[in-house]
Amino acid sequence: MDAKTQALFEARAKIVKAMAHPTRLFIVDQLAGEQEKCVRELTELIGSDMSTVSKHLATLRSAGIVQDEKRGSQVYYRLRVPCVLNFFQCVESVIRSNIELQQQFVG
């Protein structure tokens, strides 16, 4: 594998790793549809402490999935590239396919 190909797959892995947590997937889902939320709102929705939510947001920001904007004392987050939601559709297709396959063996 050449260096360019290696770099591409490493970049892909960083994005997939950033999404590989239920809380971060929930955050992405909450930011769907051009919505934005501040850390306080996300903390209330998630039910975790602010530092934990901030760490999740930092992971998503580092991977380029979300972007932030400071307004006064609040930081607002939104999806940087909304097409990341297509990933959810693909994952859900795999889930449905797996269920169908399991039902063939059970039924």
N, C-alpha and C positions, 0 to 999 in steps of 0.2 A: 504494500500500500504506500503510495507516495505521500509526501508531506501535506499537500493540498487536500487530498482525500481524508487523511488522518484528522486534519483540522476540522473538516466538515463534520465528521462523525463525532468528534469531541464536542463541537458546538451543539449538535443535536442531543447528545447525551446530557449536556448541562441543562438544557431546556426540559427534557423528560424527567431528569432527577428533581428539578425544581417543582415539577407538578406532582411528584410521587409522594404526596401526603394528603390525607383526606381534608385537613383544614385548608391547605393551599388550594385544593380543587374547589372547596366551598367558596373561598375568597374569589377565585376567578369567576365562578358561577354568579356570585353576588354583584360582580362588576360588569356583568353582561348587559348588552343593550345600551351602550354608551352611558351607563350609570357611573357615578363616582361616589365614593364613600370615604369618610374620614376614619382614622384609626379608632376613635371612640365608638363610632357606629359599628364597625366591624367587630370590635371587642365585645360589644353588647350582643351582637348576633351569634358570635362564636361561643361566648360564655367562658372565655379564658382571660387571663390577666393581660394587660396592655403590653408588657414586655415580650410575652410569648407571641402575640399577634404581630408585634413589630418585627420580630425575628422572621416570622413567616413572610411578611411583606418584603423584608430585605432580601430574602432568598428569591422571591418572585421578581423583584426589581433587578437584582444582579443578573438574572437570566434574561432580562429584557421583556418579561411578560407584562409587567405593570410599570406605570410611571407615576411619579408623585409631584404634587404642587403644594407648596406651603402657602397658607393664607392665614395671616395673623398667627395665632397660636396652634392652629390645626393644620395637619397634613392630609391632603386628599389624594386618593389613589384611583386610578382608572386603568383599563386595559390599554396597553401600548399598541397591540396589534389584535383587534377583535377576532380575527380569523382563528385564533387559538381555540375558540369555542367549537370549531369544526372537529378538533381533536376529541371532544366529548362525544360528538355524534358517532365518530368512528369507534371509540371505546364501547359505547352502548350497543353498537352493531355487533361487536365481538361478544359482548355479554349475552345478547339475544341468541346469537349463533351457538354459544356454549350451552345455554339452557336447552335449546332445541336438540342439540346433540345428546345431552344428558337424558332428556325425556325419551329419546329413541331407545336408549339402553334400559331405562326403567320401565317404560310402557310396553 
